[in-house]
């Protein structure tokens, strides 16, 4: 399989700086995660004109045709991924990770990653990048983000790449026993990383820490009309 050709010397130094100067100071301690972040070329997932910013602590818009998705900041994504506690045997549902980067990171930690996007063009572009990088355990699917991907579940981990106003029960139902869902949720005027754990037929939730992420409008509650 062909391998994407990038400037490895520059990329390696940039990845080292990202991990040592942003992600670890941001509180991330998971060795498997930081090791994989230090090896995966983040610049492969952004357009050529933005590659100089690939490792900056910024949200970067990534385009596929006429649609786009924002790449979370390195620290925000790493903190969510660490919160999910991904294990080598896990099956992961990656929601709204249309840039392909989050699924690529998770694929280095888990057994299988299903990457769900609303627009097929995003998944197609991500798949091309994964193929060039030799990543063969991530699969892109398209559909409504709020519906998840029940037919390929249940999942040990569900990670939502963005800030949501409301968490659909349909996603919680797709967790395995002991499964974890992590997201950024807007509650009482603040955005916080949340983790939900399935225990039998019930779910425990915890607000873990303050975290900013791009808003995912498809998770907004339906408007209520008053007459």
MIZA-152759 format. One record per residue (C-alpha): residue number from 1; x, y, z. Coordinates in Angstrom, 1 decimal. Layout:
! residues N
<pt seq="NUM" east="X" north="Y" up="Z"/>
...
//
This chain:
! residues 227
<pt seq="1" east="0.0" north="0.0" up="0.0"/>
<pt seq="2" east="1.3" north="3.4" up="-0.9"/>
<pt seq="3" east="2.5" north="5.7" up="1.9"/>
<pt seq="4" east="1.9" north="9.4" up="2.0"/>
<pt seq="5" east="5.1" north="11.3" up="1.4"/>
<pt seq="6" east="5.5" north="14.1" up="3.9"/>
<pt seq="7" east="8.5" north="16.0" up="5.3"/>
<pt seq="8" east="9.2" north="13.6" up="8.2"/>
<pt seq="9" east="12.0" north="15.6" up="9.8"/>
<pt seq="10" east="9.8" north="18.7" up="10.1"/>
<pt seq="11" east="6.7" north="16.7" up="11.0"/>
<pt seq="12" east="8.5" north="14.7" up="13.7"/>
<pt seq="13" east="9.8" north="17.8" up="15.4"/>
<pt seq="14" east="6.3" north="19.4" up="15.2"/>
<pt seq="15" east="4.7" north="16.4" up="16.7"/>
<pt seq="16" east="7.2" north="16.2" up="19.5"/>
<pt seq="17" east="6.6" north="19.9" up="20.3"/>
<pt seq="18" east="2.8" north="19.4" up="20.1"/>
<pt seq="19" east="2.9" north="16.5" up="22.6"/>
<pt seq="20" east="5.5" north="18.0" up="25.0"/>
<pt seq="21" east="4.4" north="21.7" up="24.9"/>
<pt seq="22" east="0.6" north="21.4" up="24.5"/>
<pt seq="23" east="-0.8" north="18.0" up="25.2"/>
<pt seq="24" east="1.2" north="16.9" up="28.3"/>
<pt seq="25" east="1.0" north="20.4" up="29.9"/>
<pt seq="26" east="-2.8" north="20.1" up="29.2"/>
<pt seq="27" east="-2.9" north="17.2" up="31.6"/>
<pt seq="28" east="-2.8" north="14.2" up="29.3"/>
<pt seq="29" east="-0.8" north="11.3" up="30.7"/>
<pt seq="30" east="-1.8" north="8.2" up="28.7"/>
<pt seq="31" east="1.4" north="6.9" up="27.3"/>
<pt seq="32" east="-0.2" north="4.9" up="24.4"/>
<pt seq="33" east="-2.1" north="7.9" up="23.3"/>
<pt seq="34" east="0.8" north="10.4" up="23.5"/>
<pt seq="35" east="3.1" north="7.9" up="21.7"/>
<pt seq="36" east="0.6" north="7.5" up="18.8"/>
<pt seq="37" east="0.0" north="11.3" up="18.6"/>
<pt seq="38" east="3.8" north="11.7" up="18.3"/>
<pt seq="39" east="3.8" north="9.3" up="15.3"/>
<pt seq="40" east="0.7" north="10.2" up="13.3"/>
<pt seq="41" east="1.2" north="13.0" up="10.7"/>
<pt seq="42" east="-1.6" north="15.5" up="11.6"/>
<pt seq="43" east="-0.6" north="17.6" up="8.6"/>
<pt seq="44" east="-1.9" north="14.9" up="6.3"/>
<pt seq="45" east="-5.4" north="15.7" up="7.3"/>
<pt seq="46" east="-5.4" north="19.4" up="6.5"/>
<pt seq="47" east="-5.2" north="21.3" up="3.2"/>
<pt seq="48" east="-1.7" north="22.1" up="1.9"/>
<pt seq="49" east="-2.1" north="25.8" up="2.5"/>
<pt seq="50" east="-2.8" north="25.2" up="6.2"/>
<pt seq="51" east="-0.2" north="22.6" up="7.0"/>
<pt seq="52" east="2.0" north="25.1" up="8.7"/>
<pt seq="53" east="-0.8" north="25.4" up="11.3"/>
<pt seq="54" east="-1.4" north="21.7" up="11.6"/>
<pt seq="55" east="0.2" north="21.4" up="15.1"/>
<pt seq="56" east="-0.9" north="24.8" up="16.4"/>
<pt seq="57" east="-3.4" north="24.8" up="19.3"/>
<pt seq="58" east="-6.1" north="25.8" up="16.9"/>
<pt seq="59" east="-9.4" north="24.5" up="15.5"/>
<pt seq="60" east="-8.7" north="24.0" up="11.7"/>
<pt seq="61" east="-11.4" north="23.9" up="9.1"/>
<pt seq="62" east="-11.0" north="20.9" up="6.7"/>
<pt seq="63" east="-12.8" north="20.9" up="3.4"/>
<pt seq="64" east="-14.2" north="18.0" up="1.3"/>
<pt seq="65" east="-15.9" north="19.4" up="-1.8"/>
<pt seq="66" east="-18.5" north="21.9" up="-0.6"/>
<pt seq="67" east="-18.7" north="20.6" up="2.9"/>
<pt seq="68" east="-16.4" north="21.0" up="5.9"/>
<pt seq="69" east="-15.6" north="19.8" up="9.4"/>
<pt seq="70" east="-13.4" north="21.4" up="12.1"/>
<pt seq="71" east="-10.4" north="19.6" up="13.5"/>
<pt seq="72" east="-10.4" north="19.9" up="17.2"/>
<pt seq="73" east="-7.4" north="21.5" up="18.8"/>
<pt seq="74" east="-4.7" north="18.9" up="19.7"/>
<pt seq="75" east="-5.2" north="19.3" up="23.4"/>
<pt seq="76" east="-9.0" north="19.2" up="23.3"/>
<pt seq="77" east="-9.0" north="16.0" up="21.2"/>
<pt seq="78" east="-6.3" north="14.3" up="23.3"/>
<pt seq="79" east="-8.1" north="15.1" up="26.6"/>
<pt seq="80" east="-11.4" north="13.6" up="25.2"/>
<pt seq="81" east="-9.5" north="10.5" up="23.9"/>
<pt seq="82" east="-7.8" north="10.0" up="27.2"/>
<pt seq="83" east="-11.2" north="10.3" up="29.0"/>
<pt seq="84" east="-12.6" north="7.5" up="26.8"/>
<pt seq="85" east="-9.9" north="5.1" up="28.1"/>
<pt seq="86" east="-9.7" north="3.3" up="24.7"/>
<pt seq="87" east="-8.4" north="-0.3" up="25.0"/>
<pt seq="88" east="-6.7" north="-2.4" up="22.3"/>
<pt seq="89" east="-9.8" north="-4.7" up="21.9"/>
<pt seq="90" east="-12.4" north="-1.9" up="21.8"/>
<pt seq="91" east="-14.7" north="-1.2" up="18.9"/>
<pt seq="92" east="-15.1" north="2.6" up="18.6"/>
<pt seq="93" east="-17.7" north="4.8" up="17.0"/>
<pt seq="94" east="-16.2" north="8.2" up="16.1"/>
<pt seq="95" east="-18.9" north="10.8" up="15.4"/>
<pt seq="96" east="-18.3" north="14.0" up="13.4"/>
<pt seq="97" east="-14.6" north="13.2" up="12.9"/>
<pt seq="98" east="-14.9" north="14.0" up="9.2"/>
<pt seq="99" east="-11.3" north="15.2" up="8.9"/>
<pt seq="100" east="-10.2" north="11.6" up="9.4"/>
<pt seq="101" east="-7.6" north="12.5" up="12.0"/>
<pt seq="102" east="-9.6" north="11.5" up="15.1"/>
<pt seq="103" east="-10.4" north="8.1" up="13.7"/>
<pt seq="104" east="-6.8" north="7.6" up="12.7"/>
<pt seq="105" east="-5.6" north="8.3" up="16.2"/>
<pt seq="106" east="-8.3" north="6.0" up="17.7"/>
<pt seq="107" east="-7.4" north="3.3" up="15.2"/>
<pt seq="108" east="-3.9" north="3.2" up="16.7"/>
<pt seq="109" east="-5.4" north="2.5" up="20.1"/>
<pt seq="110" east="-8.4" north="0.3" up="19.4"/>
<pt seq="111" east="-9.4" north="-2.8" up="17.4"/>
<pt seq="112" east="-11.8" north="-1.2" up="15.0"/>
<pt seq="113" east="-13.1" north="2.4" up="14.4"/>
<pt seq="114" east="-16.3" north="3.3" up="12.6"/>
<pt seq="115" east="-16.2" north="6.9" up="11.6"/>
<pt seq="116" east="-19.7" north="8.5" up="11.1"/>
<pt seq="117" east="-20.2" north="11.6" up="9.1"/>
<pt seq="118" east="-23.4" north="13.3" up="7.8"/>
<pt seq="119" east="-21.8" north="14.0" up="4.4"/>
<pt seq="120" east="-20.4" north="11.2" up="2.3"/>
<pt seq="121" east="-17.7" north="13.4" up="0.8"/>
<pt seq="122" east="-16.0" north="13.8" up="4.2"/>
<pt seq="123" east="-15.8" north="10.1" up="4.7"/>
<pt seq="124" east="-14.4" north="9.5" up="1.2"/>
<pt seq="125" east="-11.6" north="12.0" up="1.7"/>
<pt seq="126" east="-10.8" north="10.6" up="5.1"/>
<pt seq="127" east="-10.7" north="7.1" up="3.6"/>
<pt seq="128" east="-8.2" north="8.2" up="1.0"/>
<pt seq="129" east="-5.9" north="9.6" up="3.6"/>
<pt seq="130" east="-6.1" north="6.4" up="5.8"/>
<pt seq="131" east="-5.2" north="4.3" up="2.7"/>
<pt seq="132" east="-2.2" north="6.4" up="2.0"/>
<pt seq="133" east="-1.1" north="6.1" up="5.6"/>
<pt seq="134" east="-1.7" north="2.4" up="5.7"/>
<pt seq="135" east="-4.5" north="2.5" up="8.3"/>
<pt seq="136" east="-6.8" north="-0.4" up="7.6"/>
<pt seq="137" east="-8.9" north="-0.7" up="10.7"/>
<pt seq="138" east="-11.0" north="2.5" up="10.3"/>
<pt seq="139" east="-14.1" north="2.5" up="8.1"/>
<pt seq="140" east="-16.1" north="5.6" up="7.1"/>
<pt seq="141" east="-19.9" north="5.6" up="7.0"/>
<pt seq="142" east="-22.4" north="8.3" up="6.3"/>
<pt seq="143" east="-25.7" north="9.0" up="8.1"/>
<pt seq="144" east="-27.4" north="11.3" up="10.6"/>
<pt seq="145" east="-25.0" north="12.0" up="13.5"/>
<pt seq="146" east="-27.7" north="11.9" up="16.1"/>
<pt seq="147" east="-28.7" north="8.3" up="15.1"/>
<pt seq="148" east="-25.3" north="6.8" up="15.5"/>
<pt seq="149" east="-24.7" north="3.5" up="13.7"/>
<pt seq="150" east="-26.7" north="0.8" up="15.6"/>
<pt seq="151" east="-26.3" north="-1.8" up="12.9"/>
<pt seq="152" east="-22.5" north="-1.9" up="13.4"/>
<pt seq="153" east="-22.8" north="-1.7" up="17.2"/>
<pt seq="154" east="-22.7" north="-2.1" up="20.1"/>
<pt seq="155" east="-19.6" north="0.0" up="20.8"/>
<pt seq="156" east="-17.1" north="0.0" up="23.6"/>
<pt seq="157" east="-16.5" north="3.7" up="23.1"/>
<pt seq="158" east="-18.4" north="6.5" up="21.4"/>
<pt seq="159" east="-16.5" north="9.8" up="20.9"/>
<pt seq="160" east="-18.3" north="12.9" up="19.6"/>
<pt seq="161" east="-16.0" north="15.5" up="18.0"/>
<pt seq="162" east="-17.8" north="18.7" up="19.0"/>
<pt seq="163" east="-20.0" north="20.5" up="21.5"/>
<pt seq="164" east="-23.5" north="19.3" up="21.7"/>
<pt seq="165" east="-26.6" north="20.8" up="23.4"/>
<pt seq="166" east="-28.4" north="17.5" up="23.9"/>
<pt seq="167" east="-27.3" north="13.8" up="23.9"/>
<pt seq="168" east="-29.7" north="11.5" up="22.1"/>
<pt seq="169" east="-30.7" north="8.4" up="24.0"/>
<pt seq="170" east="-30.2" north="6.4" up="20.8"/>
<pt seq="171" east="-26.4" north="6.8" up="21.2"/>
<pt seq="172" east="-26.3" north="5.7" up="24.8"/>
<pt seq="173" east="-28.3" north="2.6" up="23.7"/>
<pt seq="174" east="-25.5" north="1.6" up="21.3"/>
<pt seq="175" east="-22.9" north="1.2" up="24.1"/>
<pt seq="176" east="-21.8" north="-2.2" up="25.3"/>
<pt seq="177" east="-22.0" north="-3.0" up="29.0"/>
<pt seq="178" east="-19.3" north="-0.9" up="30.6"/>
<pt seq="179" east="-19.0" north="1.2" up="27.4"/>
<pt seq="180" east="-18.1" north="4.9" up="27.5"/>
<pt seq="181" east="-19.4" north="7.8" up="25.6"/>
<pt seq="182" east="-17.4" north="11.0" up="25.7"/>
<pt seq="183" east="-18.4" north="14.4" up="24.3"/>
<pt seq="184" east="-18.3" north="18.1" up="25.0"/>
<pt seq="185" east="-21.7" north="19.3" up="26.3"/>
<pt seq="186" east="-23.2" north="22.7" up="26.8"/>
<pt seq="187" east="-24.8" north="22.8" up="30.2"/>
<pt seq="188" east="-25.9" north="25.9" up="32.2"/>
<pt seq="189" east="-23.9" north="28.3" up="30.1"/>
<pt seq="190" east="-20.6" north="26.4" up="30.0"/>
<pt seq="191" east="-19.1" north="23.7" up="27.8"/>
<pt seq="192" east="-17.6" north="20.7" up="29.7"/>
<pt seq="193" east="-16.3" north="17.4" up="28.7"/>
<pt seq="194" east="-18.7" north="14.6" up="29.8"/>
<pt seq="195" east="-18.3" north="10.9" up="30.1"/>
<pt seq="196" east="-21.3" north="8.5" up="30.2"/>
<pt seq="197" east="-20.9" north="4.9" up="31.3"/>
<pt seq="198" east="-23.3" north="2.1" up="30.7"/>
<pt seq="199" east="-24.1" north="-0.1" up="33.8"/>
<pt seq="200" east="-26.8" north="-2.6" up="33.0"/>
<pt seq="201" east="-29.8" north="-0.7" up="31.7"/>
<pt seq="202" east="-28.7" north="2.6" up="33.4"/>
<pt seq="203" east="-26.1" north="5.2" up="32.6"/>
<pt seq="204" east="-23.9" north="7.1" up="34.9"/>
<pt seq="205" east="-22.7" north="10.6" up="33.8"/>
<pt seq="206" east="-20.0" north="12.8" up="35.0"/>
<pt seq="207" east="-18.8" north="16.3" up="34.0"/>
<pt seq="208" east="-15.1" north="15.8" up="33.8"/>
<pt seq="209" east="-13.5" north="19.2" up="33.0"/>
<pt seq="210" east="-14.1" north="22.5" up="31.1"/>
<pt seq="211" east="-13.4" north="22.1" up="27.4"/>
<pt seq="212" east="-14.2" north="24.1" up="24.2"/>
<pt seq="213" east="-15.1" north="22.5" up="20.9"/>
<pt seq="214" east="-17.0" north="23.5" up="17.7"/>
<pt seq="215" east="-20.8" north="23.4" up="18.1"/>
<pt seq="216" east="-22.6" north="20.5" up="16.3"/>
<pt seq="217" east="-25.9" north="22.0" up="15.3"/>
<pt seq="218" east="-27.5" north="18.7" up="14.5"/>
<pt seq="219" east="-27.5" north="17.9" up="18.2"/>
<pt seq="220" east="-29.6" north="21.0" up="19.0"/>
<pt seq="221" east="-33.0" north="20.3" up="20.5"/>
<pt seq="222" east="-35.9" north="20.6" up="18.0"/>
<pt seq="223" east="-37.5" north="24.1" up="18.2"/>
<pt seq="224" east="-40.7" north="24.3" up="20.2"/>
<pt seq="225" east="-43.5" north="26.3" up="18.6"/>
<pt seq="226" east="-46.0" north="28.1" up="20.7"/>
<pt seq="227" east="-49.4" north="29.2" up="19.5"/>
//
